[in-house]
Amino acid sequence: MSDIALPRTADNSLLRGSSDGTRVQFEGIVKSYGRTPVLHGIDLDIAPGEFVSLLGPSGCGKTTLLRVLAGLEESDGGAVLLGGKDVSGIPTSKRDIGMVFQSYSLFPHLRVVDNTAFGLRRRKVATAAARRRALDALALVGLEAHADKYPHQLSGGQQQRVALARALVTEPRVLLLDEPLSALDAKVRVQLRDEIRRIQLRLGITTVFVTHDQEEALSVSDRIAVMDAGRIDQIGSPEELYLRPATAHVAAFVGLSSIVRGLADGTTVRVWGTELPLQTPATGEVDVLLRPENVRLVEAADAAVTASVEESMFLGSMRRTLVRTEDGALVRVQHTARIRPSFGDVVGIAVDAEPVAVRQVG
């Protein structure tokens, strides 16, 4: 399906009811399963109307934190606040939250419009009013023409749009998205990802998005909280995380990085004869994380280090070439598509003097 066009505000009850969003706060959230700690005192303040992604590898605690916010899990300590009110002891049904999960969880025996209106009917909204609001929600996701179909008559991307419409139709204060795109093919994922962001901006709804896909998080978020082992390593805008990672874990997880050895003196690190500024102080032998766009191909005769080409991938407007240095390090180089290295070519590489993240060796 192509990108949808949102309806006019005057024509849609959900758009007419858009707001500035609700503030969400996690204060010292602790959670364990048995003797296994999962969350270690999470503090996070999400502004009204903000789109925040929880990004991290499997098992880092991001989904558990989302479930604590939803009331599907009870924390062992700390508090969850919505609009300044502690909702830690309030059940899910009373928190006024919309949720979209990886699985569509649509009722196969109900038509699309009835699936969408399900939450309204449980709230005792009259049948005619519930249908009107459901059709408005379906218009937001471009599916009003499919209102009377059954789920099995829709594609996967369309079914996930229905799940999104169902979450929005009750006009919740907060929208929670738990890896909602991971079951879709690549093209549909990008389309639906962009549509979710446009709808979120139009509605002004505070949104928390769980994903392990850095591209998804970077493309739609106001801020990203990078999680590891039950803690938040860093929270910031996509640009801050990419350009100024606070830790080596963040630098390695957000964006592509190559790891090479360097010698640090506190404020700089020497790599291939070039002094690079450090993101954080370090001394002695370190692993340096280099972004591919900060590494250049140069003439082998003029280079401080040479390498052999392992592979070169055409990515449209650019190429990304993987080379192996004489000491065995694998380094990614991003460059113009007009340069086409071949396997086994000997090339020179150099690095731009941009700030880098490092981690101590040993």
C-alpha positions in Angstrom: 0.0 0.0 0.0 1.2 3.5 -0.8 1.6 6.2 1.8 -1.8 7.4 3.1 -3.0 11.0 3.2 -4.5 11.9 6.6 -8.1 13.2 6.5 -8.9 16.9 7.3 -9.1 17.7 10.9 -12.7 19.0 10.6 -13.8 15.6 9.1 -12.3 13.4 11.7 -13.3 13.2 15.4 -9.9 11.8 16.5 -8.1 14.7 14.9 -10.5 17.2 16.4 -9.8 15.7 19.8 -6.0 15.9 19.5 -4.2 17.3 22.5 -0.7 18.3 23.8 -0.2 14.8 25.2 0.4 13.4 28.7 3.6 13.4 30.7 5.0 9.9 31.5 7.5 9.4 34.3 9.4 6.3 35.5 10.8 6.8 39.0 13.3 4.2 40.2 11.6 1.2 38.6 13.0 -2.1 39.8 11.9 -5.5 38.5 13.1 -9.0 39.0 11.9 -12.4 37.9 12.6 -14.7 40.7 16.3 -14.1 41.6 17.0 -12.5 38.2 17.0 -8.7 38.2 15.6 -7.3 35.0 15.3 -3.5 35.7 17.7 -1.7 37.9 16.1 1.5 39.1 15.0 3.0 35.8 14.4 6.8 35.8 12.9 8.3 32.6 10.8 11.5 32.1 8.8 11.7 28.8 7.4 15.0 27.9 3.8 15.5 26.8 3.4 14.6 23.1 6.9 13.2 22.8 7.8 10.1 20.8 10.4 8.1 22.8 11.9 4.8 21.7 13.3 2.2 24.0 16.2 0.7 22.0 18.3 -2.3 22.9 19.2 -5.9 22.3 16.9 -8.8 23.3 16.8 -9.3 27.0 17.8 -5.7 27.9 14.5 -5.0 29.7 12.8 -2.7 27.2 9.6 -4.7 26.8 9.4 -5.3 30.6 9.6 -1.6 31.2 6.8 -1.0 28.6 4.7 -3.7 30.3 5.2 -2.0 33.7 3.9 1.3 32.1 0.9 -0.6 30.7 0.2 -2.3 34.1 0.7 -5.7 32.6 3.6 -6.2 35.0 3.9 -5.1 38.5 7.2 -3.5 39.5 9.1 -4.5 42.6 9.9 -0.9 43.4 9.5 2.7 42.1 6.5 4.5 40.6 4.9 5.1 37.2 3.3 8.5 36.8 0.9 9.6 34.1 0.1 13.3 34.0 1.7 13.6 37.4 -0.5 10.9 39.0 1.0 7.7 40.4 -0.8 4.9 38.6 1.4 2.0 39.9 -1.5 0.4 41.7 -4.1 1.1 39.0 -5.1 -1.8 36.6 -4.4 -1.7 32.9 -8.1 -1.0 32.1 -8.0 2.2 34.1 -4.8 3.7 32.8 -6.2 5.0 29.5 -3.4 3.6 27.4 -3.5 2.3 23.8 -1.3 -0.7 22.9 -0.1 -2.2 19.7 2.0 -5.4 19.7 3.9 -7.5 17.2 1.0 -9.9 16.8 -2.1 -8.2 15.4 -4.5 -10.1 17.8 -7.5 -9.3 15.7 -10.8 -11.2 16.2 -11.1 -13.4 13.0 -14.9 -13.5 13.3 -15.4 -9.8 13.5 -15.3 -7.3 10.6 -12.6 -4.7 10.5 -14.9 -2.0 11.7 -16.0 -4.1 14.6 -12.5 -5.1 15.5 -11.6 -1.4 15.6 -14.7 -0.5 17.7 -14.1 -3.3 20.2 -12.7 -1.1 23.0 -15.5 1.4 22.5 -18.2 -1.3 22.9 -16.5 -2.4 26.1 -16.9 1.1 27.3 -20.6 1.0 26.6 -20.4 3.5 23.7 -23.6 3.3 21.6 -23.4 1.1 18.5 -23.9 3.9 16.0 -21.4 6.3 17.7 -18.9 3.5 18.1 -19.1 2.7 14.3 -18.6 6.4 13.4 -15.5 6.7 15.6 -14.2 3.4 14.3 -14.5 4.6 10.7 -12.7 7.8 11.7 -9.9 5.7 13.2 -9.7 3.6 10.0 -9.6 6.7 7.9 -6.5 7.8 9.9 -4.7 4.6 8.8 -6.2 4.6 5.2 -8.5 1.6 5.6 -12.0 3.1 5.7 -12.7 1.3 2.4 -11.9 -2.0 4.0 -14.2 -1.5 7.0 -16.5 -4.4 6.3 -13.9 -7.0 5.4 -12.6 -9.7 7.7 -9.0 -9.8 8.9 -8.1 -12.8 6.7 -9.0 -10.7 3.7 -6.2 -8.2 4.5 -2.5 -8.2 4.1 -0.2 -8.3 7.2 0.5 -4.5 6.9 -3.2 -3.8 6.7 -4.0 -6.0 9.7 -1.3 -4.1 11.7 -3.0 -0.8 10.6 -6.3 -2.1 12.0 -4.5 -2.9 15.3 -3.2 0.7 15.3 -6.7 2.1 14.6 -8.1 0.0 17.4 -5.5 1.4 19.8 -6.3 5.0 18.8 -10.1 4.8 18.6 -10.5 5.2 22.4 -8.4 8.4 22.3 -5.9 7.2 24.9 -3.5 9.5 26.8 -0.5 7.3 25.9 0.2 5.0 22.9 2.5 2.0 23.5 4.1 0.2 20.5 5.9 -3.1 21.3 7.9 -4.0 18.1 4.8 -3.6 16.0 6.6 -3.8 12.7 8.9 -6.8 13.1 6.6 -9.2 11.4 6.2 -7.2 8.2 8.4 -7.1 5.1 10.9 -4.4 4.7 9.0 -2.1 2.4 5.8 -2.3 4.4 7.7 -1.7 7.6 9.1 1.6 6.3 5.7 2.8 5.0 3.9 1.9 8.2 6.7 3.3 10.4 6.5 6.7 8.6 2.7 6.7 8.8 2.7 6.0 12.6 5.0 9.0 13.1 2.8 11.3 11.0 -0.4 10.2 12.8 1.4 10.6 16.2 2.4 14.1 15.3 -1.2 15.0 14.1 -2.8 13.5 17.3 -0.2 14.9 19.7 -0.3 11.6 21.6 2.6 10.7 23.9 4.2 7.5 22.4 6.6 4.9 23.7 8.0 2.6 21.1 10.0 -0.6 21.8 12.4 -1.8 19.1 15.7 -3.5 18.6 16.0 -1.9 15.1 18.2 1.2 15.3 17.0 2.5 11.9 13.4 2.5 13.1 14.3 4.3 16.3 16.6 6.9 14.6 14.0 7.7 11.9 10.9 8.4 14.0 11.9 9.3 17.6 12.2 12.7 19.3 14.5 10.9 21.8 15.9 7.4 22.2 16.7 5.6 25.4 19.4 3.0 24.7 19.1 0.2 27.2 21.5 -2.5 28.2 21.2 -5.2 31.0 18.2 -3.4 32.6 19.7 0.1 32.6 19.5 3.1 30.4 23.0 3.8 29.0 22.0 7.1 27.4 18.9 9.0 26.4 19.0 11.7 23.8 18.0 12.8 20.3 18.9 10.6 17.4 21.6 13.1 16.4 23.1 13.2 20.0 23.3 9.4 20.2 24.9 9.0 16.9 27.3 11.9 17.0 28.0 12.0 20.7 27.6 8.5 22.2 28.2 8.4 26.0 29.5 4.9 26.0 31.1 2.4 23.7 27.9 0.3 23.9 25.9 3.1 22.6 28.4 3.8 19.8 28.4 0.1 18.9 24.6 -0.3 19.0 23.5 3.0 17.3 24.9 3.1 13.8 27.7 1.0 12.2 31.2 1.1 13.8 34.5 -0.6 13.1 36.8 -1.5 16.0 40.5 -0.8 15.8 43.2 -0.4 18.4 44.5 3.0 19.4 46.6 4.6 22.1 44.8 7.2 24.2 46.4 10.0 26.3 43.4 11.3 28.1 41.8 13.7 25.6 42.9 12.2 22.2 43.7 8.8 20.7 46.2 8.0 18.0 44.9 5.9 15.1 47.0 5.3 12.0 49.1 8.4 12.8 46.1 10.7 13.2 45.1 12.2 16.6 41.3 11.8 17.2 39.4 13.7 19.9 37.8 11.4 22.5 34.1 11.4 23.4 35.1 10.5 27.0 38.5 10.6 28.7 40.7 7.4 28.5 44.3 6.5 28.7 46.4 3.6 27.5 45.5 1.0 24.9 41.9 1.2 23.8 39.4 -0.1 21.2 38.4 2.8 19.0 34.9 2.7 17.3 35.1 4.3 13.9 32.0 5.3 11.8 32.3 4.3 8.2 31.6 7.8 6.9 34.7 9.0 8.8 37.1 6.6 7.1 38.4 7.4 3.6 40.0 5.4 0.8 43.3 7.0 -0.3 46.2 6.0 -2.6 48.1 3.1 -1.0 51.4 4.8 -1.6 50.4 7.8 0.4 48.7 6.0 3.3 49.9 5.3 6.8 48.1 2.0 6.6 47.1 -0.3 3.8 44.3 -2.9 3.6 42.9 -5.5 1.2 39.3 -5.3 0.0 37.0 -8.0 1.4 33.8 -6.9 -0.2 32.1 -3.8 -1.6 28.3 -3.2 -1.5 26.4 -0.9 -3.8 23.8 1.0 -1.7 22.4 3.4 -4.3 23.9 6.8 -3.7 27.0 5.3 -2.1 29.1 2.2 -1.6 30.2 0.6 1.7 33.4 -1.3 1.4 34.9 -3.7 4.0 38.6 -3.9 4.1 41.1 -5.9 6.2 44.2 -4.1 7.5 47.6 -5.7 7.8 47.0 -6.4 11.5 43.7 -8.2 10.8 41.2 -5.4 11.7 38.1 -5.3 9.6 37.1 -1.7 8.7 34.1 -0.4 6.9 34.6 2.6 4.6 31.7 4.6 3.2 32.4 6.4 -0.1 31.0 7.5 -3.4 29.4 4.9 -5.6 31.7 6.0 -8.5 34.6 4.2 -6.8 34.2 0.4 -7.3 36.8 -1.6 -5.4 37.2 -5.3 -6.2 37.9 -8.2 -3.9 41.6 -8.4 -3.2 42.5 -4.8 -4.2 45.1 -3.2 -2.0 44.0 0.3 -0.9 45.1 2.9 1.6 42.8 4.1 4.3 42.8 7.2 6.5 40.5 8.5 9.2 39.0 12.0 9.7 39.7 13.7 13.0 36.2 13.4 14.3 35.4 12.6 18.0 35.3 8.9 18.7 34.1 6.6 21.5 36.5 4.1 22.9 36.5 1.2 25.4 39.4 0.2 27.6 41.3 -2.9 26.6 41.6 -5.6 29.2 
